[in-house]
Amino acid sequence: MSEHTRFGPAGVPPMFRLLGATMIDVPRLLHEEGLDAFEYQAVRWGPKPQIKQEHAQKLGEEARKNDVRLSLHGSYYINLSGKREVVEASKRRMIACATAADWMGAYVMVFHTGFYGKFEKRYAFKQCITALKEVSTEMKSLGLKVKLGPETMGRKFQVGSLEEIMMICQEVEGTQLVVDWGHLHALHQGTFKSTDDFRKIAEKIEQTLGTETLRSMHCHFSKIEFTSQGEKRHHTLDEKRYGPDFHMLAEVIVDFGMHPTMICESPILDVDARRMQATLREVIENKQHTTQP
Ligand SMILES: [Zn+2]
C-alpha cells in the first residue's frame, strides 16, 4: 500500500465529549468521519505516565483496527535549555511521555524543546542538543521505539526555529521532523503569502534532510494570530483574515509527492481536519485534470 497524507485532530474533538465518548471510542469515531490520524494530548503530564498501561494498549489496538495513526504530544513542562535540575526534570517527563507513547504504539512523541531564557541563543541550543542525545540514549536502553519529534515553535523566546529543528534531526538519533506551519507563519510575521513561500520551505528541508524526510514529515496546521513576539492564538480555517492558507500547502504536498501526517490544531479540530482533507482531494483532482490531454 502506498503512503498517503493522513488527517486528524490534536486531542479529542469537543463533539465527541458531548456525545459521552471515552478515549477508547475515539479511533472508531474518527474512522467513521473519514479521518485517519489522532494526536493524544499528554501536555500536562509530570514525571509519570498519566494513563494506565492497559488503557494505552487498548487505545493502540482500537487505532490499528480503525486505521488511525497515533502520535502523542508530550508535556509542555519541558525545558532542555534551562538549569541542570530543570533539564533533568524535563528528561523524566519526556521518558514518561515516550513510555506511554510506546504502549499505544504511537509513531512519534512530539515535544517543545524549551526556552532561550537568559542564555545566549547558541549556548541554549547546544544545551538542548546535549540533553536530547541523553534522552535518545536512555530511550534506546529502555527499548522504547517511538521517535522523538521536535516541533518548530512560534514564539521568539522559544528554541525551535526551522534551522534548529533540522539540526536536531541531523544530530540526534531516532528523530522525526515535526513542522508546525502556523508556528512558522507566526514566528516570521506572516511568511506564507503564496504557494511559492511554502515551496521554499519544502526545498530547504529537502536539501538539508533529504527527500524521504520531507515527504514523511509530521505536521501541525491551523490558522494563527500573531504579535511582534510571534504566536498568539489558533483560529479556524473559516477566518479569512488569518493565515496561512491550507490550499497553498496542499499544492506543495502534491507537487513534492509528500505524504505527511497532518494534525489539525484549529479550535474545531475534526471539522477543520476534514476540510483540509477535502481541499487536498480537490487539488489532486484538479492537477489530474490539467495533466490529462
Ligand atoms: Zn506543539
Boltz pocket constraint, residues with backbone or C-beta under 6 A from the ligand:
constraints:
  - pocket:
      binder: B
      contacts: [[A, 73], [A, 110], [A, 111], [A, 112], [A, 151]]
      max_distance: 6.0
